Amino acid sequence: MAMQFKPKLAPTIATLIVLPILMSLGFWQLERAELKQQQLDNYTARSEQEVMLLTVSSNVDAIKIADAKYRKFEVTGYYDTRHSFLIDNRVYQSQVGFYVVTPFMIENSKTAILVNRGWVKGKGYRADLPDFITTDEKITLRGTGYVPSTNFFSVDNVKISKQSFPVIIQNIDFAAIREVIKMDLYPFILRLDPEDKTGFVRNWQVVTSSPEKSQSYAAQWFTMALVVLIIYISSSIRLKREKTV
């Protein structure tokens, strides 16, 4: 008997559609793994640099956003006790809550930096805001520079008033907050050091999942593609009886 490759139309069309999709998903996961590894390497390199001090003489425009990400900073001053922003829909250990972001006024200057003080648990009703304390004492903070990867915070200006703080927001618009607090702002956020006593739950993560996990997903997609190809080839092979003389 001889084997002949005689694929049928329907399986061929299905394979031509499914196989590229599975392959593209695999390569996409590999790209994600590479990007996550770059972020981790960048974090390690920046965290090993000398701590940068933010003082009255610091120039807001001199610090590039790309250079601020993952850099260690130290700043002395006061929390703006009048204004705090609650970043909505933040989940920690399967519980919904908020990130508390408070402007921190640099000592002897008219400049502030937004400080993400960590996660607090929400209450039963969204309108029932969580309770937290903001000290008015002069303190020194340490933290890590953070720049949102896609969107900068957007604030609903209609909700911003002296009576509405702390105000719930979805994202942060630096320009809008600058108008509210009447101070210049650094164009990045300071993620408060986990040891600081003025913060809340701070389980900061550089990436949401490891590069190895994305590589594992890629392997699964490539395996599925191989299985589809094997099934297609095996189902297209026909045995033909050879004629004997």
C-alpha positions as CSV (number, residue, x, y, z in Angstrom):
1,M,0.0,0.0,0.0
2,A,1.1,3.6,-0.7
3,M,0.2,6.7,1.2
4,Q,-1.3,9.6,-0.6
5,F,-1.8,13.1,0.8
6,K,-5.4,14.1,-0.2
7,P,-6.7,16.9,2.0
8,K,-10.3,17.8,2.0
9,L,-11.5,21.3,1.4
10,A,-13.2,22.0,4.8
11,P,-10.3,20.8,7.0
12,T,-7.8,22.7,4.8
13,I,-9.7,26.0,5.2
14,A,-10.2,25.4,8.9
15,T,-6.5,24.7,9.4
16,L,-5.4,27.7,7.3
17,I,-7.6,29.9,9.6
18,V,-6.8,28.3,13.0
19,L,-3.1,27.6,12.6
20,P,-2.0,31.2,12.0
21,I,-4.1,32.4,14.9
22,L,-2.5,29.9,17.3
23,M,1.0,30.8,16.1
24,S,0.4,34.5,16.4
25,L,-0.9,34.0,20.0
26,G,2.3,32.1,20.8
27,F,4.6,34.8,19.4
28,W,2.5,37.5,21.2
29,Q,3.2,35.7,24.5
30,L,6.9,35.6,23.7
31,E,6.9,39.3,23.0
32,R,5.1,39.9,26.4
33,A,7.7,37.7,28.1
34,E,10.5,39.8,26.6
35,L,8.8,43.0,27.5
36,K,8.3,41.9,31.1
37,Q,12.0,40.8,31.4
38,Q,13.1,44.2,30.1
39,Q,10.9,45.9,32.8
40,L,12.4,43.7,35.5
41,D,15.9,44.4,34.3
42,N,15.2,48.1,34.2
43,Y,13.7,48.0,37.7
44,T,16.8,46.2,39.0
45,A,19.2,48.7,37.4
46,R,17.2,51.8,38.5
47,S,16.7,50.5,42.1
48,E,20.5,50.1,42.5
49,Q,21.1,53.8,41.6
50,E,21.7,56.4,44.3
51,V,18.5,57.8,45.9
52,M,17.5,61.0,44.2
53,L,16.5,63.9,46.5
54,L,13.6,66.1,45.6
55,T,14.2,69.5,47.1
56,V,13.2,73.2,46.6
57,S,16.1,73.4,44.1
58,S,14.9,70.5,42.1
59,N,13.7,71.3,38.6
60,V,10.4,69.6,37.7
61,D,11.2,69.7,33.9
62,A,14.8,68.5,34.4
63,I,13.6,65.0,35.5
64,K,12.5,63.0,32.4
65,I,9.6,60.7,32.9
66,A,11.5,57.7,31.5
67,D,14.3,58.3,33.9
68,A,11.9,58.6,36.9
69,K,10.4,55.2,36.4
70,Y,11.6,52.7,39.1
71,R,14.1,55.3,40.5
72,K,14.4,55.7,44.2
73,F,13.4,59.1,45.6
74,E,13.5,60.9,48.9
75,V,11.5,64.0,49.7
76,T,10.8,66.1,52.8
77,G,7.7,68.2,53.3
78,Y,4.1,67.9,54.2
79,Y,1.0,66.0,52.9
80,D,-1.7,68.1,51.5
81,T,-4.3,67.2,54.0
82,R,-7.1,69.0,52.1
83,H,-6.9,66.8,49.0
84,S,-6.7,63.1,48.6
85,F,-7.8,61.0,45.6
86,L,-9.2,57.5,45.7
87,I,-8.3,55.4,42.6
88,D,-11.3,53.2,42.1
89,N,-11.6,49.4,41.4
90,R,-8.2,48.3,42.9
91,V,-8.2,44.6,43.9
92,Y,-6.1,43.1,46.7
93,Q,-6.5,39.5,47.7
94,S,-9.9,39.3,46.0
95,Q,-11.2,42.3,47.8
96,V,-12.2,45.5,46.1
97,G,-10.8,48.8,47.3
98,F,-9.0,52.0,46.4
99,Y,-5.5,53.4,46.0
100,V,-5.0,56.5,48.2
101,V,-3.1,59.2,46.3
102,T,-2.2,62.3,48.2
103,P,-0.2,65.3,47.0
104,F,3.0,65.8,49.0
105,M,4.2,69.4,49.2
106,I,8.0,69.7,49.0
107,E,9.4,71.8,51.9
108,N,10.0,75.5,51.1
109,S,8.7,75.2,47.6
110,K,5.5,75.5,45.5
111,T,6.0,72.1,44.0
112,A,4.3,68.8,44.9
113,I,4.5,65.2,44.0
114,L,1.6,62.7,44.0
115,V,2.2,59.9,46.5
116,N,0.4,56.6,46.1
117,R,0.1,55.6,49.7
118,G,-1.3,52.1,49.0
119,W,-4.5,50.2,49.0
120,V,-7.4,50.5,51.4
121,K,-10.5,48.2,51.5
122,G,-13.8,49.6,50.3
123,K,-17.0,49.5,52.3
124,G,-20.3,47.9,51.4
125,Y,-21.5,50.9,49.3
126,R,-19.4,52.8,46.8
127,A,-20.6,56.1,48.2
128,D,-19.4,55.1,51.7
129,L,-15.8,56.1,51.5
130,P,-13.1,54.4,53.6
131,D,-11.6,56.1,56.6
132,F,-7.9,57.0,56.7
133,I,-5.7,59.4,58.5
134,T,-3.3,61.9,56.8
135,T,-0.7,63.4,59.1
136,D,0.0,67.2,58.9
137,E,3.5,66.9,60.4
138,K,6.7,67.5,58.5
139,I,8.0,64.2,57.4
140,T,10.5,62.6,55.0
141,L,9.2,60.0,52.5
142,R,11.0,57.5,50.4
143,G,9.5,55.7,47.5
144,T,9.8,54.5,43.9
145,G,9.0,56.6,40.8
146,Y,6.1,55.1,38.8
147,V,4.7,56.1,35.4
148,P,1.5,54.6,34.2
149,S,2.2,52.5,31.0
150,T,-1.0,53.6,29.1
151,N,-3.2,56.2,30.6
152,F,-2.4,59.1,32.9
153,F,-4.9,59.7,35.6
154,S,-8.1,61.4,34.5
155,V,-10.1,63.4,37.0
156,D,-13.7,64.4,36.7
157,N,-13.5,68.1,37.3
158,V,-17.2,68.4,38.1
159,K,-16.6,66.3,41.3
160,I,-13.6,68.2,42.5
161,S,-14.6,70.7,45.2
162,K,-13.6,71.5,48.7
163,Q,-16.6,69.6,50.0
164,S,-16.0,66.4,48.0
165,F,-12.6,65.2,49.2
166,P,-11.5,62.6,49.2
167,V,-12.8,62.2,45.7
168,I,-13.2,58.9,43.7
169,I,-11.4,58.9,40.4
170,Q,-10.6,56.3,37.8
171,N,-7.3,57.6,36.5
172,I,-5.2,60.6,37.2
173,D,-4.9,63.7,35.0
174,F,-1.9,65.6,36.3
175,A,-3.0,68.9,34.7
176,A,-6.4,68.7,36.3
177,I,-5.0,68.0,39.7
178,R,-2.5,70.8,39.3
179,E,-5.4,73.2,38.8
180,V,-7.0,71.9,42.0
181,I,-4.1,72.1,44.4
182,K,-2.6,75.2,42.8
183,M,0.9,73.9,42.8
184,D,3.3,72.6,40.2
185,L,3.4,68.8,40.0
186,Y,6.1,66.3,39.0
187,P,4.8,64.3,36.0
188,F,5.1,61.0,37.8
189,I,3.9,59.3,41.0
190,L,5.9,58.2,44.0
191,R,4.9,54.8,45.2
192,L,5.4,54.9,48.9
193,D,8.0,52.7,50.5
194,P,6.4,49.6,52.1
195,E,8.0,50.4,55.4
196,D,6.6,53.9,55.7
197,K,4.0,54.4,58.5
198,T,1.9,56.9,56.7
199,G,0.8,54.4,54.1
200,F,-1.5,51.4,53.7
201,V,-1.2,48.1,51.9
202,R,1.7,48.3,49.5
203,N,2.4,45.2,47.5
204,W,3.9,46.9,44.6
205,Q,4.6,44.8,41.6
206,V,6.8,45.6,38.6
207,V,4.9,43.2,36.4
208,T,1.6,41.5,37.0
209,S,3.0,38.1,36.1
210,S,6.4,36.6,35.5
211,P,8.1,36.3,32.1
212,E,8.2,32.6,32.7
213,K,4.4,32.5,32.8
214,S,4.1,34.2,29.5
215,Q,6.6,31.7,28.0
216,S,4.5,28.9,29.4
217,Y,1.5,30.3,27.7
218,A,3.4,30.6,24.5
219,A,4.4,27.0,24.7
220,Q,0.8,26.0,25.1
221,W,-0.3,27.9,22.0
222,F,2.6,26.4,20.0
223,T,1.6,23.0,21.2
224,M,-2.0,23.5,20.2
225,A,-0.8,24.6,16.8
226,L,1.3,21.5,16.4
227,V,-1.6,19.3,17.4
228,V,-3.9,21.0,14.8
229,L,-1.2,20.4,12.2
230,I,-0.7,16.8,13.1
231,I,-4.5,16.1,13.1
232,Y,-4.8,17.8,9.7
233,I,-2.0,15.9,8.1
234,S,-3.0,12.5,9.6
235,S,-6.7,13.0,8.5
236,S,-5.5,13.9,5.0
237,I,-3.4,10.8,4.4
238,R,-5.1,8.1,2.4
239,L,-3.8,4.5,1.9
240,K,-3.9,3.3,-1.7
241,R,-3.6,-0.3,-2.6
242,E,-0.9,-0.8,-5.2
243,K,-1.8,-2.9,-8.2
244,T,0.1,-6.1,-8.5
245,V,1.3,-7.4,-11.9
